[in-house]
């Protein structure tokens, strides 16, 4: 067991012949007791301070550990977010490329279809033009034939027809009918 200031204060020494001066020894013990008591108090304060500091260090170590874990979790979360963003952007780009390819393919197919339709229409136009030209030429040939000229040169003797018509049908003169029709409004 450790020595206490009370132990020092209560300590008694036996006296012998030619021993130490009792007052001087008692004064020294009294001074030693006070100094030892001060040292014990200081030691007690230091131990309390050390204990408080150790508690604070433990507390700060826990805070530091928690912060390191939080930083690590935040870094992992940021990395996950970054990876997800990269993956999502790749998916968006892929979808956009697919849609663009589809649109281009649709446009090309539509252009091919229109080009084919244009070619068909050109062929039909050529056929129609050719047929129309042939028909017009045939009509022109018919108009330009001598038969047509002969038809235009032919004159009909209407007097004999008028006489027959008057006799058979009892119709008045055709010229007089023409005049009557012209007079009527």
C-alpha positions as CSV (number, residue, x, y, z in Angstrom):
1,X,0.0,0.0,0.0
2,X,1.2,3.5,-0.9
3,X,2.4,5.9,1.8
4,X,-0.1,8.7,2.6
5,X,0.5,12.1,4.2
6,X,-1.2,10.9,7.3
7,X,1.2,8.0,7.6
8,X,4.1,10.5,7.4
9,X,2.4,12.7,10.0
10,X,1.8,9.9,12.4
11,X,5.2,8.2,12.0
12,X,7.2,8.2,15.2
13,X,10.8,7.3,15.6
14,X,12.4,5.8,18.7
15,X,15.1,7.9,20.2
16,X,18.5,6.6,21.0
17,X,21.4,8.1,22.6
18,X,23.0,10.6,20.5
19,X,20.1,10.4,18.0
20,X,18.7,13.2,15.8
21,X,17.2,16.3,17.0
22,X,13.6,15.5,17.5
23,X,12.3,19.0,16.6
24,X,14.4,19.1,13.5
25,X,13.1,15.6,12.4
26,X,9.5,16.6,13.2
27,X,9.9,19.8,11.2
28,X,11.3,17.9,8.3
29,X,8.6,15.3,8.5
30,X,6.0,18.1,8.7
31,X,7.5,19.7,5.5
32,X,7.7,16.3,3.9
33,X,4.1,15.6,4.7
34,X,2.9,18.9,3.2
35,X,5.1,18.5,0.1
36,X,4.0,14.9,-0.4
37,X,0.3,15.9,0.1
38,X,0.8,18.6,-2.6
39,X,2.4,16.1,-4.9
40,X,-0.4,13.6,-4.4
41,X,-3.0,16.4,-5.1
42,X,-1.1,17.4,-8.2
43,X,-0.8,13.8,-9.2
44,X,-4.6,13.3,-8.6
45,X,-5.3,16.4,-10.7
46,X,-3.0,15.2,-13.5
47,X,-4.6,11.7,-13.4
48,X,-8.0,13.3,-13.7
49,X,-6.8,15.5,-16.5
50,X,-5.2,12.5,-18.2
51,X,-8.4,10.6,-17.7
52,X,-10.5,13.5,-19.1
53,X,-8.0,13.8,-22.0
54,X,-8.2,10.1,-22.7
55,X,-12.0,10.3,-22.7
56,X,-11.8,13.3,-25.1
57,X,-9.2,11.4,-27.3
58,X,-11.5,8.4,-27.3
59,X,-14.4,10.6,-28.2
60,X,-12.4,12.4,-30.9
61,X,-11.1,9.0,-32.2
62,X,-14.8,7.9,-32.5
63,X,-15.7,11.1,-34.3
64,X,-12.7,10.7,-36.6
65,X,-13.6,7.0,-37.2
66,X,-17.2,8.0,-37.9
67,X,-16.1,10.8,-40.2
68,X,-13.7,8.5,-42.1
69,X,-16.5,6.0,-42.5
70,X,-18.9,8.8,-43.6
71,X,-16.2,10.0,-46.1
72,X,-15.7,6.5,-47.4
73,X,-19.5,6.0,-47.7
74,X,-19.8,9.4,-49.4
75,X,-17.0,8.5,-51.8
76,X,-18.6,5.1,-52.6
77,X,-22.0,6.8,-53.1
78,X,-20.4,9.4,-55.4
79,X,-18.6,6.6,-57.3
80,X,-21.9,4.7,-57.6
81,X,-23.7,7.9,-58.8
82,X,-20.9,8.5,-61.3
83,X,-21.0,4.9,-62.5
84,X,-24.8,5.0,-62.8
85,X,-24.7,8.3,-64.6
86,X,-22.1,6.9,-67.1
87,X,-24.2,3.8,-67.6
88,X,-27.4,5.8,-68.0
89,X,-25.7,8.1,-70.5
90,X,-24.4,5.1,-72.5
91,X,-28.0,3.7,-72.5
92,X,-29.4,7.1,-73.6
93,X,-26.7,7.4,-76.3
94,X,-27.4,3.8,-77.5
95,X,-31.1,4.5,-77.6
96,X,-30.6,7.7,-79.5
97,X,-28.3,6.0,-82.0
98,X,-30.9,3.2,-82.5
99,X,-33.6,5.8,-83.0
100,X,-31.4,7.8,-85.4
101,X,-30.5,4.6,-87.3
102,X,-34.2,3.7,-87.5
103,X,-35.2,7.2,-88.6
104,X,-32.4,7.2,-91.3
105,X,-33.5,3.7,-92.4
106,X,-37.1,4.8,-92.6
107,X,-36.2,7.9,-94.5
108,X,-34.1,5.9,-96.9
109,X,-36.9,3.3,-97.4
110,X,-39.4,6.2,-98.0
111,X,-36.9,7.8,-100.4
112,X,-36.5,4.5,-102.3
113,X,-40.3,4.1,-102.4
114,X,-40.8,7.6,-103.7
115,X,-38.0,7.1,-106.3
116,X,-39.7,3.9,-107.5
117,X,-43.1,5.7,-107.7
118,X,-41.4,8.5,-109.7
119,X,-40.0,5.9,-112.1
120,X,-43.3,4.2,-112.5
121,X,-45.0,7.6,-113.1
122,X,-42.3,8.5,-115.6
123,X,-42.9,5.2,-117.5
124,X,-46.7,5.8,-117.3
125,X,-46.2,9.3,-118.6
126,X,-44.1,8.1,-121.5
127,X,-46.7,5.5,-122.4
128,X,-49.5,8.0,-122.1
129,X,-47.5,10.6,-124.2
130,X,-46.8,7.9,-126.8
131,X,-50.4,6.8,-127.0
132,X,-51.7,10.4,-127.0
133,X,-49.2,11.3,-129.7
134,X,-50.2,8.3,-131.7
135,X,-53.9,9.2,-131.3
136,X,-53.3,12.8,-132.3
137,X,-51.2,11.7,-135.3
138,X,-53.9,9.3,-136.3
139,X,-56.5,12.1,-136.1
140,X,-54.2,14.4,-138.0
141,X,-53.7,11.7,-140.6
142,X,-57.4,11.3,-140.9
143,X,-57.9,15.1,-141.3
144,X,-55.2,15.3,-143.8
145,X,-56.5,12.5,-146.0
146,X,-57.9,13.2,-149.4
147,X,-61.3,11.7,-148.4
148,X,-61.8,14.6,-146.0
149,X,-60.9,17.1,-148.7
150,X,-63.3,15.3,-151.1
151,X,-66.0,15.5,-148.4
152,X,-65.6,19.2,-148.0
153,X,-65.7,19.7,-151.8
154,X,-68.9,17.7,-152.2
155,X,-72.0,19.8,-152.7
156,X,-75.4,18.4,-152.1
157,X,-78.2,19.4,-154.4
158,X,-80.9,20.4,-151.9
159,X,-83.6,21.3,-154.4
160,X,-84.4,17.7,-155.2
161,X,-84.5,16.8,-151.6
162,X,-86.8,19.8,-150.8
163,X,-89.2,18.7,-153.6
164,X,-89.3,15.2,-152.3
165,X,-89.8,16.3,-148.8
166,X,-92.6,18.7,-149.7
167,X,-94.4,16.1,-151.6
168,X,-94.0,13.2,-149.3
169,X,-94.4,15.0,-146.0
170,X,-96.2,18.0,-147.1
171,X,-93.5,20.2,-145.6
172,X,-93.2,23.8,-146.7
173,X,-90.1,25.0,-148.4
174,X,-87.0,24.5,-146.3
175,X,-85.7,28.0,-147.0
176,X,-89.0,29.5,-145.7
177,X,-88.7,27.3,-142.5
178,X,-85.2,28.6,-141.9
179,X,-86.4,32.2,-142.2
180,X,-89.3,31.5,-139.8
181,X,-87.0,30.0,-137.3
182,X,-84.7,33.0,-137.5
183,X,-87.6,35.4,-136.9
184,X,-88.8,33.8,-133.8
185,X,-87.0,35.0,-130.7
